[in-house]
Amino acid sequence: MVAPVVVMADMASMTAHFADQPPPSERGARYAWIETGALTQNIHLQATGLGLGVVLVGGFDDARVQATLPECALQPTALLCVGRYKGDA
């Protein structure tokens, strides 16, 4: 069994909040990507501690992921697949 985890960020809000910091219109997005990395690392560590496998997927179709969550205004930043290793009982 595999459980998907979708990591998302409010890029518009982050960009607006940090708009006065250089480089213009980029600082907030940088922070969102840093937080995405920290969050996915923690999921990797916890999954490993529980004896589960985890795969980070960064190459996905943003629009298709967003379409699965039509009422969500957030931008997908990462996907994770968490589950048991093949052959585990």
C-alpha positions in Angstrom: 0.0 0.0 0.0 1.3 3.5 -0.9 0.1 6.7 0.7 0.6 9.8 -1.4 1.6 13.1 0.3 1.2 16.4 -1.6 3.2 19.3 -0.3 1.8 22.7 -1.3 2.6 26.4 -0.7 0.8 29.7 -0.9 3.3 31.3 -3.2 1.3 34.5 -3.8 1.1 35.1 0.0 4.7 34.3 0.5 5.8 36.6 -2.4 3.6 39.4 -1.1 4.8 39.1 2.5 8.5 39.3 1.6 8.1 41.7 -1.3 10.3 44.3 0.3 13.3 41.9 0.5 15.6 41.5 -2.5 15.6 40.0 -5.0 12.2 41.5 -5.8 9.3 39.0 -6.0 11.7 36.0 -5.3 12.5 36.0 -1.6 9.1 34.6 -0.5 9.3 31.8 -3.1 12.8 30.9 -1.9 11.4 30.5 1.7 8.6 28.3 0.5 11.0 26.0 -1.4 13.3 25.9 1.7 10.3 24.9 3.9 9.3 22.3 1.3 12.8 20.7 1.5 12.7 20.7 5.3 9.3 19.2 5.4 10.1 16.4 2.9 13.3 15.6 4.7 11.4 15.2 8.0 8.9 12.9 6.3 11.8 10.8 4.9 13.4 10.6 8.3 10.1 9.6 10.0 9.3 7.0 7.3 12.7 5.4 7.6 12.3 5.3 11.4 9.0 3.5 10.9 10.6 1.0 8.5 8.7 2.5 5.5 10.0 3.4 2.1 9.5 6.9 0.7 10.2 8.4 -2.7 10.3 12.2 -3.5 8.7 13.1 -6.8 9.7 16.5 -8.1 9.0 16.0 -11.8 5.2 16.2 -11.9 2.6 18.1 -13.9 1.7 21.0 -11.7 -1.6 21.6 -13.5 -2.7 18.0 -13.2 -1.9 17.8 -9.5 -3.8 21.1 -9.0 -6.8 19.8 -10.9 -7.1 17.0 -8.4 -7.6 19.6 -5.7 -9.9 22.1 -7.5 -10.8 24.2 -4.5 -7.3 24.7 -3.4 -5.4 27.9 -4.3 -2.0 26.5 -3.2 0.8 25.5 -5.6 2.1 21.9 -5.4 5.8 21.9 -4.5 6.5 18.2 -4.0 4.9 14.8 -4.0 5.9 11.9 -1.8 4.9 8.3 -2.0 5.2 6.5 1.3 4.7 2.8 1.8 6.1 -0.6 2.6 9.1 -1.9 0.7 8.3 -4.5 -2.0 8.4 -7.9 -0.5 7.7 -6.8 3.1 4.8 -8.6 4.8 
